[in-house]
């Protein structure tokens, strides 16, 4: 995969990332996860995006260049991984919501807990990062230059298997159809409407 695949708006890139593979090489072993669920966040035009109110020290990575990893802490509990997309200088990113561990199940399971079922190892954005071993230290990592965390192409996903729906757990612009996932895949997280969500209009 090259930067040309990612240098487009998040809502265009998000479905194309289904089937792509994120790999992390660590002393504990290499873990590779096929992406099965994503959500697009469109920067300053998107009320649910971290970049909606402009550039800050926290969200600076979102403004490019494409192909870098934007990592943030959710509710003070979990790390979440986003792949930066779009043109340099314009905030745009795709949240990785879930995936299927295809290599390194043992180290992934040690991070997640020995009793976790295989389909649940990387189900949900926090679990995805935990299984892959992603933390704040990986914020800003270039995924396309052969670093320890890398993004690569997987098997093509038939368009007929891709489903589209509203985003999970956000209170603003929650009904934007920016969530993409593989139909019937057991690794995909369950839909959850935020109790603070209000009807909105937009993409």
Number of C-alpha atoms within 10 A of each C-alpha: 15 14 15 11 15 25 20 18 21 25 23 17 22 26 25 19 27 26 23 19 22 21 23 19 16 13 6 12 13 19 22 24 26 24 25 29 31 31 25 28 31 25 25 17 16 20 19 18 22 22 25 16 12 15 18 12 6 13 18 16 26 33 24 23 22 29 27 27 29 26 25 19 13 11 7 7 8 16 20 24 25 25 30 33 34 28 16 14 14 21 31 33 36 29 22 27 28 28 35 25 28 12 15 19 20 16 19 28 21 14 16 21 12 12 9 12 11 16 16 21 28 32 25 20 22 20 23 28 25 20 28 28 22 20 16 13 8 17 17 19 19 21 23 16 13 9 13 14 23 21 26 16 15 15 10 11 16 10 10 8 11 17 14 17 15 18 25 18 14 19 18 19 21 25 21 19 16 24 25 25 27 24 14 10 14 15 23 24 20 10 12 11 16 14 9 10 14 13 9 13 9 11 12
